[in-house]
Amino acid sequence: MENRTELDRTELDRTLGFAILQQHARGRLVRLGPVLDQILSAHAYPPVIERLLAEALALTALLGSTLKNETGQMTLQAQTEGGPISLLVCDYKDSELRGYVQFDADRLAQAPADPTLFALFGKGYLAITFDQALTGERYQGIVPLEGASLAEAAESYFAQSEQIPSLVRLAHRHDAYGRVIAGGMLLQHLPEGEEGRDRLHARLDHPEWQHVETLGGTIRDEELTDPGLPMETLVWRLFHDEQEVRVLGGAALTRGCRCNREHILGVLSRFPAEEQENMADADGLIRVDCAFCSISHPVRLEELQSAA
């Protein structure tokens, strides 16, 4: 029977960055365990939704951990026009992850057992937003939700919005105790060249990207989701023949939700008193439900108005 040792636990809920300098490539790995269990346990998701959200959270961790400042936030959002899923949203801030899926259970039951993105979202789109808290800058890229998987949609995002050749791999599984593990890898060509140049042209100057992409493509789902396999060892397995591979460190990940009382009071206080009264029930309570953690927060109207 599978058993998580102390080493296994250190290989969960963290990211690892690396660079292959001579090949002008950079990469990032992530593996999620207890954090993923905590997020999924807030809702009784069916297997198809569980898999989608697990992989979306792995992708969010990969992208969010590239933020240069901890106070920044990265948000991944997928919306639909006609699919059983109406909303998928995940975000990353200060090494904290959260995520939620809204869907129609009856329509989802009619979808194939292994549905494509179109079967889940219909005519949907993927929006990835980076908010830099220190500078106030905000960047958002939007691409159609096309392809067989979320990983393919993410590759399209990088090709169209970032113009950086990229390889994305996402996987998830259950361990022997039924706990969910998700893993992911992001491998990219390093953007370089003259100012204002289309970075996809870098592939013409550096054909070694195809070599790195081929090596990265050999990674298996079992390796991405094996908590007994250190991520540093996985990098070595893939690229040990390269002249220099530099490990760049990473971040420990936690589950985070910003539905604390202070935040809720701050949001409600922005509404006029008349609207606050309309929100309250017969007992004078405004009940705020958090979709992410599935917790209801009652706020008394007099408490809110006395704090104004």
Residue pairs with C-beta under 8 A, 6 or more apart in sequence:
1 176
2 175
2 176
2 177
4 175
4 227
5 228
7 228
7 230
8 227
8 228
9 33
9 227
11 31
11 227
11 228
11 229
11 230
11 231
12 31
12 32
12 33
12 34
12 35
12 181
12 227
13 31
13 32
13 33
13 34
13 35
13 252
13 253
13 254
14 30
14 31
14 231
14 250
14 251
14 252
14 253
15 28
15 29
15 30
15 61
15 62
15 65
15 250
15 251
15 253
16 28
16 29
16 30
16 231
16 232
16 235
16 247
16 248
16 249
16 250
17 26
17 27
17 28
17 65
17 247
17 248
17 249
17 250
18 26
18 27
18 28
18 29
18 235
18 245
18 246
18 247
18 248
19 25
19 26
19 27
19 190
19 245
19 246
19 248
20 26
20 27
20 212
20 239
20 242
20 244
20 245
20 246
21 243
21 244
21 246
22 208
22 242
22 243
22 244
23 206
23 208
23 209
23 211
23 212
23 242
24 189
24 190
24 192
24 202
24 206
24 208
24 209
25 187
25 188
25 189
25 190
25 208
25 209
25 212
26 187
26 188
26 190
27 185
27 186
27 187
27 188
27 216
27 235
28 62
28 65
28 66
28 185
28 186
28 250
29 183
29 184
29 185
29 224
29 231
29 234
29 235
29 250
30 58
30 61
30 62
30 65
30 183
30 184
30 185
30 253
31 181
31 182
31 183
31 224
31 225
31 227
31 231
32 54
32 57
32 58
32 61
32 97
32 181
32 182
32 183
32 253
33 179
33 180
33 181
33 227
34 179
35 97
35 253
35 254
35 255
36 54
36 57
36 180
36 181
36 182
37 179
37 180
38 255
39 53
39 57
39 97
39 98
39 99
39 255
39 292
40 50
40 53
40 54
40 180
42 292
42 293
42 294
43 100
43 101
43 294
45 53
45 101
46 105
46 108
48 108
48 111
48 113
48 115
48 120
49 85
49 101
49 103
49 108
50 172
50 180
51 172
52 85
52 88
52 101
52 120
52 150
53 88
53 90
53 99
53 100
53 101
54 172
54 180
54 182
55 149
55 150
55 151
55 170
55 171
55 172
55 182
55 184
56 76
56 78
56 88
56 90
56 99
56 150
57 90
57 97
57 99
57 182
58 170
58 171
58 172
58 182
58 183
58 184
59 76
59 90
59 150
59 151
59 154
59 168
59 170
59 184
60 74
60 76
60 90
60 91
60 92
60 97
60 99
61 92
61 97
61 184
61 253
62 168
62 184
62 185
62 186
63 74
63 76
63 92
63 128
63 186
64 73
64 74
64 91
64 92
64 93
64 97
65 92
65 95
65 250
65 251
66 74
67 73
67 74
67 92
67 130
67 132
69 132
69 133
69 134
70 94
70 95
71 93
71 94
71 133
71 134
72 93
72 130
72 131
72 132
72 133
72 134
73 91
73 92
73 93
73 130
73 131
73 133
74 91
74 92
74 93
74 128
74 129
74 130
74 131
75 89
75 90
75 91
75 92
75 127
75 128
75 129
75 131
76 88
76 89
76 90
76 91
76 126
76 127
76 128
76 129
77 87
77 88
77 89
77 90
77 126
77 127
77 128
77 129
78 85
78 87
78 88
78 89
78 121
78 124
78 125
78 126
78 127
78 145
78 153
79 86
79 87
79 88
79 121
79 124
79 125
79 127
80 86
80 87
80 120
80 121
80 122
80 123
80 124
80 145
81 122
81 123
81 124
82 122
82 123
83 107
83 118
83 119
83 120
83 121
83 122
83 123
83 124
84 103
84 104
84 107
84 108
84 110
84 111
84 120
85 101
85 102
85 103
85 104
85 108
85 120
85 121
85 124
86 102
86 103
86 104
87 100
87 101
87 102
88 99
88 100
88 101
88 102
89 99
89 100
90 97
90 98
90 99
90 100
91 97
91 98
91 99
93 256
93 258
94 256
95 251
95 252
95 253
95 254
96 253
96 254
96 255
96 256
97 253
97 254
97 255
97 256
98 255
98 256
98 257
98 292
98 293
99 292
100 291
100 292
102 291
108 120
111 119
111 120
112 119
116 147
116 148
117 124
117 145
117 146
117 147
117 148
117 149
117 150
117 152
117 153
118 145
118 146
121 145
123 144
124 144
124 145
125 142
125 143
125 144
125 145
126 142
126 143
126 144
126 145
126 153
126 154
126 157
127 140
127 141
127 142
128 140
128 141
128 142
128 157
128 161
129 138
129 139
129 140
130 138
130 139
130 140
131 137
131 138
132 138
141 157
141 160
141 161
141 162
142 161
143 153
143 156
143 157
143 160
143 161
144 156
145 153
146 152
146 153
146 156
147 153
147 155
147 156
149 170
150 170
151 168
151 169
151 170
151 184
152 168
154 166
154 168
155 166
155 167
155 168
158 164
158 165
158 166
158 168
158 188
159 165
159 166
159 200
162 199
163 191
163 198
163 199
163 200
164 188
164 189
164 191
164 199
164 200
165 188
165 189
165 200
165 202
165 203
165 209
165 213
166 186
166 187
166 188
166 189
167 185
167 186
167 187
167 188
167 213
167 216
167 217
168 184
168 185
168 186
168 187
169 184
169 185
169 216
169 217
169 219
169 224
170 182
170 183
170 184
170 224
171 182
171 183
171 184
171 221
171 224
171 225
172 180
172 181
172 182
172 183
172 225
173 180
173 181
173 221
173 222
173 225
174 180
174 181
175 181
175 227
181 225
181 227
182 225
183 221
183 223
183 224
183 225
184 224
185 216
185 219
185 224
187 212
187 213
187 216
189 199
189 202
189 203
189 206
189 209
189 212
190 202
191 199
191 202
192 199
192 202
193 199
193 201
193 202
193 205
202 209
203 209
203 210
212 239
215 238
215 239
216 238
218 238
219 234
219 238
223 229
223 234
223 237
224 234
231 250
232 247
235 245
235 247
236 245
239 245
257 290
257 292
257 293
259 288
259 290
259 292
259 293
259 295
259 297
261 297
261 299
264 288
264 297
264 299
265 299
265 303
265 304
265 307
268 276
268 279
268 286
268 288
268 299
268 304
269 304
269 307
269 308
271 279
273 305
273 308
276 286
276 301
276 304
276 305
277 301
279 286
280 286
280 301
281 287
284 300
284 301
284 302
285 298
285 299
285 300
285 301
286 298
286 299
286 300
286 301
286 304
287 296
287 297
287 298
287 299
288 296
288 297
288 298
288 299
289 295
289 296
289 297
290 296
290 297
